[in-house]
């Protein structure tokens, strides 16, 4: 996941901290990196599902509430 984070940061032009500490980077920039990571993971999952529709899990059945004694 860290490698993925660094790839996204590089694509966004974010200066990657050499020591690995992201605490000095503004929250807005960190949020952009994280948001783009999620966006990319969704794209990858959609592509995988499109390539293999049989991998889609069946919808879970709702749990029926138990009557109270």
DSSP file (Angstrom, degrees, kcal/mol; ACC not computed):
  #  RESIDUE AA STRUCTURE BP1 BP2  ACC     N-H-->O    O-->H-N    N-H-->O    O-->H-N    TCO  KAPPA ALPHA  PHI   PSI    X-CA   Y-CA   Z-CA
    1    1 A X     >        0   0    0      0, 0.0     4,-2.4     0, 0.0     5,-0.1   0.000 360.0 360.0 360.0 -36.9    0.0    0.0    0.0
    2    2 A X  H  >  +     0   0    0      1,-0.2     4,-2.4     2,-0.2     5,-0.2   0.924 360.0  50.5 -61.9 -42.9    2.9    2.3    0.7
    3    3 A X  H  > S+     0   0    0      1,-0.2     4,-2.2     2,-0.2    -1,-0.2   0.907 110.0  50.8 -60.7 -40.9    4.3    1.9   -2.7
    4    4 A X  H  > S+     0   0    0      2,-0.2     4,-2.4     1,-0.2    -1,-0.2   0.905 108.7  52.2 -61.7 -43.0    0.9    2.6   -4.2
    5    5 A X  H  X S+     0   0    0     -4,-2.4     4,-2.6     1,-0.2    -2,-0.2   0.913 109.9  48.4 -60.3 -44.2    0.7    5.8   -2.1
    6    6 A X  H  X S+     0   0    0     -4,-2.4     4,-2.3     2,-0.2    -1,-0.2   0.877 110.1  51.9 -66.4 -37.4    4.1    6.9   -3.4
    7    7 A X  H  X S+     0   0    0     -4,-2.2     4,-2.2     2,-0.2    -2,-0.2   0.931 112.3  45.3 -63.3 -45.3    3.1    6.3   -7.0
    8    8 A X  H  X S+     0   0    0     -4,-2.4     4,-1.9     2,-0.2    -2,-0.2   0.924 112.3  51.6 -64.7 -44.3   -0.1    8.3   -6.6
    9    9 A X  H  X>S+     0   0    0     -4,-2.6     5,-2.9     1,-0.2     4,-0.5   0.910 110.0  49.5 -59.2 -42.8    1.8   11.1   -4.8
   10   10 A X  H ><5S+     0   0    0     -4,-2.3     3,-1.0     1,-0.2    -1,-0.2   0.906 109.0  51.9 -63.7 -41.6    4.3   11.2   -7.6
   11   11 A X  H 3<5S+     0   0    0     -4,-2.2    -1,-0.2     1,-0.3    -2,-0.2   0.835 110.8  48.7 -63.3 -32.2    1.6   11.4  -10.3
   12   12 A X  H 3<5S-     0   0    0     -4,-1.9    -1,-0.3    -5,-0.1    -2,-0.2   0.512 117.5-114.1 -84.8  -5.1    0.0   14.3   -8.4
   13   13 A X  T <<5 +     0   0    0     -3,-1.0     2,-0.4    -4,-0.5    -3,-0.2   0.715  60.4 157.4  80.0  21.1    3.3   16.1   -8.2
   14   14 A X      < -     0   0    0     -5,-2.9     2,-0.8    -6,-0.2    -1,-0.3  -0.651  48.5-119.7 -82.1 132.2    3.5   15.8   -4.4
   15   15 A X        -     0   0    0     -2,-0.4     2,-0.3     1,-0.1    -1,-0.1  -0.616  31.1-137.4 -71.2 110.8    7.0   16.1   -2.9
   16   16 A X        -     0   0    0     -2,-0.8     2,-0.2     1,-0.1    -1,-0.1  -0.542  19.9-113.9 -73.9 129.1    7.4   12.7   -1.2
   17   17 A X    >   -     0   0    0     -2,-0.3     3,-1.3     1,-0.2    -1,-0.1  -0.460  17.7-144.0 -65.8 127.7    9.0   13.1    2.2
   18   18 A X  T 3  S+     0   0    0      1,-0.3    -1,-0.2    -2,-0.2    -2,-0.0   0.796  99.6  49.3 -64.1 -27.4   12.4   11.3    2.1
   19   19 A X  T 3  S-     0   0    0      2,-0.2    -1,-0.3     1,-0.0     3,-0.1   0.494 112.7-116.9 -91.2  -2.2   12.1   10.1    5.7
   20   20 A X  S <  S+     0   0    0     -3,-1.3     2,-0.7     1,-0.2    -2,-0.1   0.448  72.0 132.6  84.7  -0.4    8.6    8.7    5.2
   21   21 A X        +     0   0    0      1,-0.1     3,-0.4     2,-0.0    -1,-0.2  -0.777  29.8 179.0 -90.6 114.8    7.0   11.1    7.7
   22   22 A X    >   +     0   0    0     -2,-0.7     3,-1.5     1,-0.2    -1,-0.1   0.383  55.9  98.6 -94.7   3.0    3.9   12.6    6.1
   23   23 A X  T 3  S+     0   0    0      1,-0.3    -1,-0.2     4,-0.0     4,-0.1   0.720  78.7  55.4 -66.0 -22.5    2.9   14.7    9.1
   24   24 A X  T 3  S+     0   0    0     -3,-0.4     2,-0.4     2,-0.1    -1,-0.3   0.498  88.3  93.1 -88.4  -3.9    4.5   17.9    7.7
   25   25 A X  S <  S-     0   0    0     -3,-1.5     5,-0.1     1,-0.1    -3,-0.0  -0.747  90.0-101.2 -90.1 135.4    2.4   17.7    4.6
   26   26 A X    >>  -     0   0    0     -2,-0.4     4,-2.4     1,-0.1     3,-0.5  -0.163  24.5-120.5 -57.3 147.9   -0.8   19.7    4.6
   27   27 A X  H 3> S+     0   0    0      1,-0.2     4,-2.9     2,-0.2     5,-0.2   0.839 112.3  59.9 -57.6 -35.5   -4.0   17.7    5.2
   28   28 A X  H 3> S+     0   0    0      2,-0.2     4,-1.7     1,-0.2    -1,-0.2   0.904 108.3  43.7 -61.9 -41.0   -5.4   18.9    1.9
   29   29 A X  H <> S+     0   0    0     -3,-0.5     4,-2.1     2,-0.2    -2,-0.2   0.930 114.3  49.1 -69.9 -46.0   -2.5   17.3    0.0
   30   30 A X  H  X S+     0   0    0     -4,-2.4     4,-2.7     1,-0.2    -2,-0.2   0.893 110.8  52.0 -60.1 -39.2   -2.7   14.1    2.1
   31   31 A X  H  X S+     0   0    0     -4,-2.9     4,-2.9    -5,-0.2    -1,-0.2   0.876 107.1  52.3 -64.2 -37.4   -6.4   14.0    1.4
   32   32 A X  H  X S+     0   0    0     -4,-1.7     4,-2.2    -5,-0.2    -1,-0.2   0.900 110.7  47.8 -65.2 -40.3   -5.8   14.4   -2.3
   33   33 A X  H  X S+     0   0    0     -4,-2.1     4,-1.9     2,-0.2    -2,-0.2   0.954 115.4  44.4 -64.5 -49.4   -3.4   11.5   -2.2
   34   34 A X  H  X S+     0   0    0     -4,-2.7     4,-2.2     1,-0.2    -2,-0.2   0.903 113.2  51.2 -63.0 -41.8   -5.7    9.3   -0.2
   35   35 A X  H  X S+     0   0    0     -4,-2.9     4,-2.3     1,-0.2    -1,-0.2   0.896 110.8  47.9 -63.0 -40.6   -8.7   10.2   -2.3
   36   36 A X  H  X S+     0   0    0     -4,-2.2     4,-2.3     2,-0.2    -1,-0.2   0.818 108.1  56.1 -70.9 -29.6   -6.9    9.4   -5.5
   37   37 A X  H  X S+     0   0    0     -4,-1.9     4,-2.5     2,-0.2    -2,-0.2   0.944 110.1  44.8 -63.5 -46.7   -5.8    6.1   -4.1
   38   38 A X  H  X S+     0   0    0     -4,-2.2     4,-2.3     2,-0.2    -2,-0.2   0.921 112.3  52.0 -62.9 -44.2   -9.4    5.1   -3.4
   39   39 A X  H  X S+     0   0    0     -4,-2.3     4,-2.0     1,-0.2    -1,-0.2   0.918 112.0  46.0 -57.7 -45.1  -10.5    6.3   -6.8
   40   40 A X  H  X S+     0   0    0     -4,-2.3     4,-2.4     2,-0.2    -1,-0.2   0.883 110.3  53.1 -67.7 -38.7   -7.8    4.2   -8.5
   41   41 A X  H  X S+     0   0    0     -4,-2.5     4,-2.5     1,-0.2    -1,-0.2   0.884 108.9  50.3 -64.7 -37.2   -8.7    1.1   -6.3
   42   42 A X  H  X S+     0   0    0     -4,-2.3     4,-2.6     2,-0.2    -1,-0.2   0.917 109.9  50.3 -65.5 -42.7  -12.3    1.4   -7.4
   43   43 A X  H  X S+     0   0    0     -4,-2.0     4,-2.2     2,-0.2    -2,-0.2   0.918 111.5  48.3 -60.1 -43.7  -11.3    1.6  -11.0
   44   44 A X  H  X S+     0   0    0     -4,-2.4     4,-2.3     2,-0.2    -2,-0.2   0.921 112.1  48.8 -63.7 -44.3   -9.1   -1.5  -10.7
   45   45 A X  H  X S+     0   0    0     -4,-2.5     4,-2.5     1,-0.2    -2,-0.2   0.906 111.0  50.3 -63.5 -41.5  -11.9   -3.4   -8.9
   46   46 A X  H  X S+     0   0    0     -4,-2.6     4,-2.3     1,-0.2    -1,-0.2   0.901 110.6  49.7 -63.2 -40.1  -14.4   -2.4  -11.6
   47   47 A X  H  X S+     0   0    0     -4,-2.2     4,-1.8     2,-0.2    -1,-0.2   0.905 111.5  48.7 -64.8 -40.8  -12.0   -3.5  -14.3
   48   48 A X  H  X S+     0   0    0     -4,-2.3     4,-1.6     1,-0.2    -2,-0.2   0.898 112.6  47.8 -66.4 -40.2  -11.4   -6.9  -12.6
   49   49 A X  H  < S+     0   0    0     -4,-2.5    -1,-0.2     1,-0.2    -2,-0.2   0.871 110.1  52.2 -68.7 -36.1  -15.2   -7.4  -12.2
   50   50 A X  H  < S+     0   0    0     -4,-2.3     3,-0.4     1,-0.2    -1,-0.2   0.867 112.1  46.6 -66.4 -35.1  -15.8   -6.5  -15.8
   51   51 A X  H  < S+     0   0    0     -4,-1.8    -1,-0.2     1,-0.3    -2,-0.2   0.779 128.7  23.9 -76.3 -27.4  -13.2   -9.1  -16.9
   52   52 A X    ><  +     0   0    0     -4,-1.6     3,-2.0    -5,-0.1    -1,-0.3  -0.647  62.9 172.8-141.0  79.2  -14.5  -11.8  -14.6
   53   53 A X  G >  S+     0   0    0     -3,-0.4     3,-1.5     1,-0.3    -1,-0.1   0.728  76.5  70.7 -62.9 -20.4  -18.2  -11.3  -13.7
   54   54 A X  G 3  S+     0   0    0      1,-0.3    -1,-0.3    -5,-0.0    -5,-0.1   0.674  85.7  69.3 -69.1 -14.9  -18.3  -14.7  -11.9
   55   55 A X  G <  S+     0   0    0     -3,-2.0     2,-0.4    -6,-0.2    -1,-0.3   0.531  70.6 111.1 -80.9  -5.2  -16.1  -13.2   -9.2
   56   56 A X  S <  S-     0   0    0     -3,-1.5     3,-0.1    -7,-0.2     2,-0.0  -0.568  72.5-125.7 -71.4 122.7  -19.0  -11.0   -8.0
   57   57 A X        -     0   0    0     -2,-0.4     2,-0.1     1,-0.1     3,-0.1  -0.340  25.7-103.4 -69.0 150.8  -20.1  -12.2   -4.6
   58   58 A X        -     0   0    0      1,-0.1     2,-0.2    -2,-0.0    -1,-0.1  -0.406  45.4 -94.6 -69.2 149.2  -23.7  -13.2   -4.0
   59   59 A X        -     0   0    0      1,-0.1    -1,-0.1    -2,-0.1     2,-0.1  -0.456  43.8-114.8 -68.4 134.6  -25.7  -10.6   -2.1
   60   60 A X        -     0   0    0     -2,-0.2     2,-0.3     1,-0.1    -1,-0.1  -0.394  26.3-116.4 -69.6 144.7  -25.9  -11.5    1.6
   61   61 A X        -     0   0    0     -2,-0.1    -1,-0.1     1,-0.1     3,-0.0  -0.618  35.5-105.5 -79.6 140.1  -29.2  -12.4    3.1
   62   62 A X        -     0   0    0     -2,-0.3     2,-0.4     1,-0.1    -1,-0.1  -0.357  33.5-113.9 -66.2 146.1  -30.5  -10.0    5.7
   63   63 A X        -     0   0    0     -3,-0.0     2,-0.4     1,-0.0    -1,-0.1  -0.672  26.8-132.8 -81.3 129.0  -30.3  -11.2    9.3
   64   64 A X        -     0   0    0     -2,-0.4     2,-0.1     1,-0.1    -1,-0.0  -0.680  24.2-115.0 -83.1 131.6  -33.7  -11.7   10.9
   65   65 A X        -     0   0    0     -2,-0.4     2,-0.3     1,-0.1    -1,-0.1  -0.387  27.4-125.0 -65.5 142.6  -34.0  -10.2   14.3
   66   66 A X        -     0   0    0      1,-0.1    -1,-0.1    -2,-0.1     2,-0.1  -0.693  26.7-110.1 -87.2 138.5  -34.6  -12.7   17.1
   67   67 A X        -     0   0    0     -2,-0.3     2,-0.3     1,-0.1    -1,-0.1  -0.396  33.4-117.2 -66.4 144.9  -37.6  -12.2   19.3
   68   68 A X              0   0    0      1,-0.1    -1,-0.1    -2,-0.1     0, 0.0  -0.605 360.0 360.0 -81.9 142.5  -36.8  -11.1   22.8
   69   69 A X              0   0    0     -2,-0.3    -1,-0.1     0, 0.0    -2,-0.1   0.492 360.0 360.0 -71.9 360.0  -37.9  -13.5   25.6
